[in-house]
Amino acid sequence: MPCRRLPARSGSVAIQLRLRDTIEIIDRAIPWAGSELAAYAWYRSKSLRSLGDAAAEELVRLGHGEKVRANLGRIAVGGFA
């Protein structure tokens, strides 16, 4: 089977920024989620009340990864989300 190539847009700056946000957010969630898989499930499905009930994945897709990281930062220091 021939090797499939990624679309040209996968190298775009916007895509790379979203990938970076995704990885950073999941990495921050692993310690309290318990595993990479659990952190990924949280990232994709858990509604974040303080961020308009959207999941982290949706917020990153809309370009709001920094808001999710800031929210996780507040939680990490004992604040409320």
N, CA, C and O atoms as a MOPAC input file, in Angstrom:
PM7 MOZYME 1SCF
protein

 N      0.85200 1    -1.17500 1     0.00000 1
 C      0.00000 1     0.00000 1     0.00000 1
 C      0.89800 1     1.23800 1     0.00000 1
 O      1.84600 1     1.30200 1     0.78200 1
 N      0.62300 1     2.20600 1    -0.84700 1
 C      1.46800 1     3.39700 1    -0.90400 1
 C      1.32800 1     4.23900 1     0.35400 1
 O      0.28900 1     4.23300 1     1.01300 1
 N      2.37900 1     4.95400 1     0.66900 1
 C      2.38700 1     5.83900 1     1.83800 1
 C      1.55700 1     7.07600 1     1.52500 1
 O      1.75100 1     7.72700 1     0.49800 1
 N      0.63700 1     7.38800 1     2.41700 1
 C     -0.18000 1     8.59100 1     2.23000 1
 C      0.57500 1     9.79500 1     2.76100 1
 O      1.22900 1     9.71700 1     3.80100 1
 N      0.48900 1    10.87000 1     2.07200 1
 C      1.15200 1    12.09900 1     2.50400 1
 C      0.14800 1    12.96500 1     3.24800 1
 O     -1.04600 1    12.96400 1     2.94700 1
 N      0.64800 1    13.68900 1     4.20600 1
 C     -0.20600 1    14.63000 1     4.92600 1
 C     -0.54900 1    15.79500 1     4.01700 1
 O      0.24900 1    16.18000 1     3.16200 1
 N     -1.72800 1    16.35300 1     4.20000 1
 C     -2.08100 1    17.52500 1     3.39200 1
 C     -1.09400 1    18.66300 1     3.63800 1
 O     -0.50800 1    18.76000 1     4.71600 1
 N     -0.91700 1    19.50100 1     2.66200 1
 C      0.01600 1    20.62400 1     2.77400 1
 C     -0.30700 1    21.51100 1     3.96300 1
 O      0.59700 1    22.09900 1     4.55600 1
 N     -1.56800 1    21.61700 1     4.31700 1
 C     -1.95600 1    22.51200 1     5.42200 1
 C     -1.45300 1    22.02800 1     6.77100 1
 O     -1.43300 1    22.80100 1     7.72900 1
 N     -1.03900 1    20.74600 1     6.87400 1
 C     -0.56600 1    20.23700 1     8.16300 1
 C      0.69800 1    20.95700 1     8.61400 1
 O      1.04900 1    20.91300 1     9.79400 1
 N      1.37500 1    21.60800 1     7.70100 1
 C      2.56400 1    22.36200 1     8.06000 1
 C      2.28500 1    23.83000 1     8.30700 1
 O      3.21300 1    24.60200 1     8.55000 1
 N      1.01900 1    24.23100 1     8.24900 1
 C      0.70300 1    25.64000 1     8.43900 1
 C      0.93900 1    26.04900 1     9.89200 1
 O      0.89200 1    25.22500 1    10.80600 1
 N      1.18700 1    27.31100 1    10.07300 1
 C      1.44600 1    27.84400 1    11.41000 1
 C      0.24400 1    27.61600 1    12.32400 1
 O      0.41400 1    27.23600 1    13.48200 1
 N     -0.96400 1    27.84400 1    11.81700 1
 C     -2.16100 1    27.67900 1    12.65100 1
 C     -2.30600 1    26.23700 1    13.12800 1
 O     -2.61100 1    25.99900 1    14.29600 1
 N     -2.09200 1    25.28900 1    12.24600 1
 C     -2.19400 1    23.87100 1    12.62600 1
 C     -1.11800 1    23.52600 1    13.64800 1
 O     -1.39400 1    22.83300 1    14.62700 1
 N      0.08200 1    23.99500 1    13.43400 1
 C      1.17200 1    23.70800 1    14.36700 1
 C      0.90200 1    24.30900 1    15.74200 1
 O      1.22800 1    23.69100 1    16.75600 1
 N      0.31600 1    25.49600 1    15.79500 1
 C     -0.02100 1    26.11300 1    17.08000 1
 C     -1.09500 1    25.31500 1    17.80200 1
 O     -1.01900 1    25.13500 1    19.01700 1
 N     -2.09600 1    24.83700 1    17.07000 1
 C     -3.14100 1    24.02600 1    17.69400 1
 C     -2.58000 1    22.70400 1    18.20000 1
 O     -2.97000 1    22.23600 1    19.26900 1
 N     -1.67400 1    22.09900 1    17.44500 1
 C     -1.04800 1    20.85800 1    17.90200 1
 C     -0.23500 1    21.09500 1    19.17500 1
 O     -0.28000 1    20.29200 1    20.10700 1
 N      0.50600 1    22.19900 1    19.20600 1
 C      1.28000 1    22.54200 1    20.39800 1
 C      0.36200 1    22.74200 1    21.60600 1
 O      0.64200 1    22.23800 1    22.69300 1
 N     -0.73000 1    23.47700 1    21.41100 1
 C     -1.69400 1    23.69200 1    22.49000 1
 C     -2.25100 1    22.35900 1    22.98500 1
 O     -2.33900 1    22.12500 1    24.19000 1
 N     -2.62500 1    21.49100 1    22.04900 1
 C     -3.18800 1    20.19100 1    22.41100 1
 C     -2.22400 1    19.39100 1    23.26800 1
 O     -2.61100 1    18.85600 1    24.30700 1
 N     -0.98600 1    19.30600 1    22.84300 1
 C      0.01600 1    18.52700 1    23.57300 1
 C      0.27100 1    19.12500 1    24.95500 1
 O      0.32200 1    18.39700 1    25.94600 1
 N      0.42900 1    20.44700 1    25.02500 1
 C      0.68100 1    21.09100 1    26.31400 1
 C     -0.48500 1    20.89100 1    27.28200 1
 O     -0.26800 1    20.63400 1    28.46600 1
 N     -1.70000 1    21.00500 1    26.79700 1
 C     -2.87200 1    20.86300 1    27.66200 1
 C     -3.00500 1    19.42700 1    28.15200 1
 O     -3.24700 1    19.19400 1    29.33700 1
 N     -2.84800 1    18.47500 1    27.25900 1
 C     -2.93800 1    17.06800 1    27.67000 1
 C     -1.82100 1    16.73500 1    28.65700 1
 O     -2.06000 1    16.03600 1    29.64100 1
 N     -0.61300 1    17.22300 1    28.41100 1
 C      0.49700 1    16.98100 1    29.34900 1
 C      0.19300 1    17.53800 1    30.73700 1
 O      0.53200 1    16.91400 1    31.74200 1
 N     -0.43700 1    18.69700 1    30.79900 1
 C     -0.79700 1    19.28400 1    32.10100 1
 C     -1.88300 1    18.48100 1    32.80500 1
 O     -1.93300 1    18.45200 1    34.03400 1
 N     -2.74800 1    17.83400 1    32.04100 1
 C     -3.86600 1    17.08200 1    32.62500 1
 C     -3.47100 1    15.68000 1    33.08000 1
 O     -4.16300 1    15.10300 1    33.91800 1
 N     -2.39900 1    15.12100 1    32.56600 1
 C     -2.01900 1    13.74000 1    32.88600 1
 C     -1.87600 1    13.49100 1    34.38800 1
 O     -2.40100 1    12.48700 1    34.87100 1
 N     -1.19400 1    14.34900 1    35.15500 1
 C     -1.00400 1    14.03800 1    36.58500 1
 C     -2.31200 1    13.84000 1    37.35300 1
 O     -2.39500 1    12.94000 1    38.19000 1
 N     -3.32400 1    14.64900 1    37.09100 1
 C     -4.56500 1    14.48200 1    37.84000 1
 C     -5.58100 1    13.60900 1    37.12000 1
 O     -6.53500 1    13.13500 1    37.73700 1
 N     -5.39000 1    13.38900 1    35.82600 1
 C     -6.29900 1    12.48700 1    35.10300 1
 C     -5.90200 1    11.03100 1    35.32200 1
 O     -6.75000 1    10.14000 1    35.26100 1
 N     -4.62000 1    10.78600 1    35.57700 1
 C     -4.15900 1     9.43800 1    35.88600 1
 C     -3.44700 1     8.71800 1    34.76000 1
 O     -2.68200 1     7.78700 1    35.01300 1
 N     -3.67900 1     9.12600 1    33.53100 1
 C     -3.00300 1     8.49800 1    32.39300 1
 C     -3.15000 1     9.39200 1    31.17300 1
 O     -3.95800 1    10.32000 1    31.15700 1
 N     -2.35100 1     9.09500 1    30.14600 1
 C     -2.47600 1     9.85400 1    28.90400 1
 C     -3.85600 1     9.65600 1    28.28600 1
 O     -4.46500 1    10.60300 1    27.79000 1
 N     -4.33400 1     8.43300 1    28.32100 1
 C     -5.63800 1     8.13900 1    27.73400 1
 C     -6.75800 1     8.88600 1    28.45500 1
 O     -7.65400 1     9.43400 1    27.81300 1
 N     -6.70800 1     8.91000 1    29.78200 1
 C     -7.72700 1     9.62100 1    30.55200 1
 C     -7.63400 1    11.13200 1    30.30100 1
 O     -8.65900 1    11.80800 1    30.21500 1
 N     -6.42100 1    11.65500 1    30.18400 1
 C     -6.24000 1    13.08200 1    29.91000 1
 C     -6.78400 1    13.42500 1    28.52800 1
 O     -7.39500 1    14.47800 1    28.34500 1
 N     -6.56700 1    12.54600 1    27.56100 1
 C     -7.08900 1    12.77900 1    26.21500 1
 C     -8.62100 1    12.73100 1    26.21000 1
 O     -9.27100 1    13.53300 1    25.54000 1
 N     -9.18300 1    11.79500 1    26.95500 1
 C    -10.65100 1    11.71100 1    27.04500 1
 C    -11.20600 1    12.98100 1    27.66700 1
 O    -12.21600 1    13.51000 1    27.20300 1
 N    -10.54900 1    13.48200 1    28.72400 1
 C    -10.96500 1    14.73800 1    29.35200 1
 C    -10.88500 1    15.87100 1    28.33200 1
 O    -11.82500 1    16.65500 1    28.20000 1
 N     -9.78300 1    15.96000 1    27.62300 1
 C     -9.55100 1    17.02000 1    26.63700 1
 C    -10.66200 1    17.05800 1    25.58800 1
 O    -11.10500 1    18.13100 1    25.17800 1
 N    -11.10400 1    15.88600 1    25.16300 1
 C    -12.09900 1    15.81200 1    24.09800 1
 C    -13.52500 1    15.99600 1    24.57600 1
 O    -14.36800 1    16.44800 1    23.80000 1
 N    -13.83500 1    15.65700 1    25.84600 1
 C    -15.24900 1    15.57200 1    26.20200 1
 C    -15.71000 1    16.36600 1    27.41700 1
 O    -16.90400 1    16.64800 1    27.52600 1
 N    -14.84400 1    16.73000 1    28.31100 1
 C    -15.27700 1    17.39300 1    29.54200 1
 C    -15.58800 1    18.86800 1    29.29000 1
 O    -14.73300 1    19.62600 1    28.83100 1
 N    -16.80300 1    19.25300 1    29.59300 1
 C    -17.19800 1    20.66000 1    29.46100 1
 C    -16.54500 1    21.47600 1    30.56700 1
 O    -16.56700 1    21.08800 1    31.73500 1
 N    -15.97700 1    22.58300 1    30.19600 1
 C    -15.32400 1    23.47500 1    31.15400 1
 C    -16.28400 1    24.62000 1    31.46200 1
 O    -16.44200 1    25.54800 1    30.66800 1
 N    -16.91100 1    24.53900 1    32.61200 1
 C    -17.95700 1    25.49400 1    32.98900 1
 C    -17.45200 1    26.93700 1    32.93400 1
 O    -18.14700 1    27.82400 1    32.43700 1
 N    -16.24400 1    27.16600 1    33.44500 1
 C    -15.73300 1    28.53800 1    33.49900 1
 C    -15.35100 1    29.09000 1    32.12600 1
 O    -15.06600 1    30.27900 1    31.98400 1
 N    -15.34900 1    28.21800 1    31.11900 1
 C    -15.02800 1    28.65900 1    29.76500 1
 C    -16.20400 1    28.43800 1    28.81600 1
 O    -16.01600 1    28.07900 1    27.65300 1
 N    -17.40100 1    28.65100 1    29.31500 1
 C    -18.59300 1    28.58600 1    28.48700 1
 C    -19.09300 1    27.18900 1    28.18400 1
 O    -19.78100 1    26.97800 1    27.18500 1
 N    -18.75700 1    26.23200 1    29.03600 1
 C    -19.19800 1    24.84200 1    28.87900 1
 C    -18.69100 1    24.16800 1    27.61500 1
 O    -19.28300 1    23.18600 1    27.16600 1
 N    -17.62500 1    24.66400 1    27.03900 1
 C    -17.01300 1    24.02300 1    25.87500 1
 C    -15.90800 1    23.08800 1    26.35900 1
 O    -15.31000 1    23.31900 1    27.41000 1
 N    -15.64500 1    22.05200 1    25.60400 1
 C    -14.53900 1    21.14800 1    25.91100 1
 C    -13.22900 1    21.81500 1    25.47600 1
 O    -13.22400 1    22.68800 1    24.60900 1
 N    -12.12400 1    21.39100 1    26.09000 1
 C    -10.81700 1    21.95100 1    25.75000 1
 C    -10.53300 1    21.80300 1    24.25900 1
 O     -9.99800 1    22.71900 1    23.63600 1
 N    -10.88500 1    20.66400 1    23.68800 1
 C    -10.64400 1    20.42800 1    22.26600 1
 C    -11.32100 1    21.50000 1    21.40900 1
 O    -10.71600 1    22.03300 1    20.47900 1
 N    -12.56200 1    21.80500 1    21.72400 1
 C    -13.29800 1    22.81100 1    20.95000 1
 C    -12.64800 1    24.19000 1    21.09900 1
 O    -12.51200 1    24.93100 1    20.12500 1
 N    -12.25100 1    24.52000 1    22.32600 1
 C    -11.62100 1    25.81800 1    22.56200 1
 C    -10.31400 1    25.94600 1    21.79700 1
 O    -10.03000 1    26.99800 1    21.22500 1
 N     -9.51300 1    24.88100 1    21.78100 1
 C     -8.25700 1    24.91000 1    21.02700 1
 C     -8.55400 1    25.07300 1    19.53700 1
 O     -7.89200 1    25.85400 1    18.85400 1
 N     -9.53300 1    24.34800 1    19.03800 1
 C     -9.89200 1    24.43600 1    17.62100 1
 C    -10.29200 1    25.86200 1    17.24600 1
 O    -10.04900 1    26.30900 1    16.12500 1
 N    -10.91000 1    26.57500 1    18.19500 1
 C    -11.34000 1    27.95300 1    17.95400 1
 C    -10.23300 1    28.97600 1    18.22100 1
 O    -10.44700 1    30.18100 1    18.09000 1
 N     -9.04800 1    28.48300 1    18.59700 1
 C     -7.92000 1    29.38000 1    18.83200 1
 C     -7.81600 1    29.90600 1    20.24700 1
 O     -7.16100 1    30.92400 1    20.47400 1
 N     -8.45100 1    29.23400 1    21.21700 1
 C     -8.44500 1    29.69300 1    22.60900 1
 C     -7.65300 1    28.76900 1    23.52400 1
 O     -8.00600 1    28.59900 1    24.69100 1
 N     -6.60200 1    28.18100 1    23.01100 1
 C     -5.77600 1    27.28200 1    23.81900 1
 C     -5.18100 1    27.97000 1    25.03000 1
 O     -5.04100 1    27.35300 1    26.08600 1
 N     -4.82900 1    29.23600 1    24.89500 1
 C     -4.24500 1    29.98000 1    26.01400 1
 C     -5.22900 1    30.07800 1    27.17700 1
 O     -4.82100 1    30.02100 1    28.33700 1
 N     -6.50900 1    30.22400 1    26.88100 1
 C     -7.52600 1    30.27800 1    27.94500 1
 C     -7.58900 1    28.95500 1    28.69900 1
 O     -7.73800 1    28.93800 1    29.92000 1
 N     -7.47700 1    27.85500 1    27.97600 1
 C     -7.50300 1    26.53800 1    28.62800 1
 C     -6.25800 1    26.36800 1    29.49500 1
 O     -6.35000 1    25.89500 1    30.62700 1
 N     -5.09800 1    26.75000 1    28.97000 1
 C     -3.85700 1    26.63600 1    29.75700 1
 C     -3.92100 1    27.52200 1    31.00500 1
 O     -3.46700 1    27.11600 1    32.07500 1
 N     -4.47300 1    28.71200 1    30.87500 1
 C     -4.60800 1    29.61100 1    32.03300 1
 C     -5.55000 1    29.00100 1    33.06600 1
 O     -5.29700 1    29.07900 1    34.26800 1
 N     -6.62400 1    28.40100 1    32.59700 1
 C     -7.58500 1    27.74500 1    33.49900 1
 C     -6.89100 1    26.62300 1    34.25600 1
 O     -7.04800 1    26.51100 1    35.47200 1
 N     -6.12700 1    25.79100 1    33.55800 1
 C     -5.41100 1    24.70100 1    34.20500 1
 C     -4.35300 1    25.23400 1    35.18000 1
 O     -4.09000 1    24.62000 1    36.21400 1
 N     -3.75900 1    26.36100 1    34.84900 1
 C     -2.79700 1    26.98600 1    35.75000 1
 C     -3.42300 1    27.42800 1    37.05100 1
 O     -2.82800 1    27.26900 1    38.11700 1
 N     -4.63400 1    27.98900 1    36.97200 1
 C     -5.34600 1    28.38600 1    38.19600 1
 C     -5.67700 1    27.16800 1    39.05200 1
 O     -5.55100 1    27.20900 1    40.27600 1
 N     -6.09400 1    26.10000 1    38.41400 1
 C     -6.41700 1    24.87100 1    39.14500 1
 C     -5.16600 1    24.30100 1    39.82300 1
 O     -5.22800 1    23.82500 1    40.95700 1
 N     -4.03400 1    24.35300 1    39.11900 1
 C     -2.78600 1    23.78500 1    39.63800 1
 C     -2.32300 1    24.47700 1    40.92400 1
 O     -1.68100 1    23.84900 1    41.76500 1
 N     -2.64100 1    25.75200 1    41.08200 1
 C     -2.22300 1    26.46500 1    42.28600 1
 C     -3.32200 1    26.50900 1    43.35100 1
 O     -3.23600 1    27.26100 1    44.32300 1
 N     -4.35700 1    25.68400 1    43.14500 1
 C     -5.40100 1    25.56200 1    44.14400 1
 C     -6.61400 1    26.43500 1    43.93700 1
 O     -7.47800 1    26.50700 1    44.81100 1
 N     -6.69800 1    27.09700 1    42.80800 1
 C     -7.84500 1    27.95100 1    42.52700 1
 C     -9.01100 1    27.14800 1    41.98700 1
 O     -8.91600 1    25.93700 1    41.78500 1
 N    -10.08100 1    27.82400 1    41.76400 1
 C    -11.26500 1    27.19600 1    41.20300 1
 C    -11.33500 1    27.49900 1    39.71800 1
 O    -10.91300 1    28.56500 1    39.26700 1
 N    -11.86800 1    26.55800 1    38.96900 1
 C    -11.95900 1    26.74800 1    37.51900 1
 C    -13.28700 1    27.35200 1    37.15100 1
 O    -13.55200 1    27.58800 1    35.97200 1

